[in-house]
Amino acid sequence: MSDYDPDEAEIEASRAPLLDHLVELRKRLIICVAAVFLGFVVCFYYSTPIYLLLLHPFAIAAQLLAVRHEAHAGGMMGMLTGAKDLFLTLVGLREAPPVEGAKSLSLVFTAPLEFFFTKLKLAGFGAIVLCFPVLAWQVYAFVAPGLYKRERRAFIPFLLAAPALFLMGAALVYFVILPFVLWFSLSQQIVGVGPVSVQMLPKVSDYLSLVTTLLLGFGLCFQLPVVLTLLGLAGLISSKMLRDGRRYAIVGVFVVAAIITPPDPISQTLLALPIILLYEISIWCVRLIEVRRKREEDGRDLVAV
């Protein structure tokens, strides 16, 4: 009796000469380049509104600074109340007082074409983010013919989980980390104390670099469950290995957080704690894969008997 495997037959049917693979690769690359170019044009056209959108955390930081000034005016009890109000304002549960004057929200550029090149960088970054679904789908479409049907079914959830986790990391940066970092920076100013004035006037290019670095850093760190689950699916790691290496993973997470975030312990902790939670979730995901794999093996053994 011949052993017929429909997955093997499908793989054999999808075999093609090397030249056909190169033609297919060229087609996918052209689509990717066209999508990125179109996204770049759109993002550059709307670069000013996008940059103003990225300045929203700066505005929140200035409002948080106003909350801090109110707290200092109330003495010790005012400072305790202000700490609570600061947290409530940061999470959006309290309306912040208006910012007096526009100097707190001033950015500068020191070279004639600095803001223009900043817009180009912003358009490039926005194009990659905007076109990521297209890029991911083209990669999947190129490798899918070489995968078994069960592997394709297992791969699709990761295509959905990766951008979702990236957006979660970016949202944490946009709504929590950036306002706190900028508030801390603004609080170092010396204004209205004697004849000397020390104000923070960030350059437009430096601000964009800070935003993109934090967005990419947090977004990539939030891919930890996807990476570990894929390694578990490939059999390269096990849940026991992840549990045994938990203490080393926690140390590594704090080291990575210290490298990515600005040099203050609070922002480092705000990055490290979600990653540690995602690490624990990854252990459960790998464990579920192991349980399902064992059930499939037991089922095949019963059929063979």
Buried (B, 14 or more C-beta within 10 A) or exposed (E): EEEEEEEEEBBEEEEEEEEEBEEBEEEBEEBBEEBBEBBBEBBBEBBEEBBEEBBEBBBBBBBBBBBBEBBEEEEEEBBEBBEEBBEBBBEEEBEBBEBEEEBBEEBEBEEEEBBEBBBBBBBBBBBBBBBBEBBBBBEBEBEBBEBBEEEBEBBEEBBEBBBEBBBBBBBBBBBBBBBBBBBBBBEEBEEEEEEEEEEBEBBBBBBBBBBBBBBBBBBBBBBBBBBBBBBBBEEEBBBEEBEEEEEEBBEBBBEBBBEBBBEEEEBBEBBBEBBBEBBBBBBEBBBEBBEEEEEEEEEEEEEEE
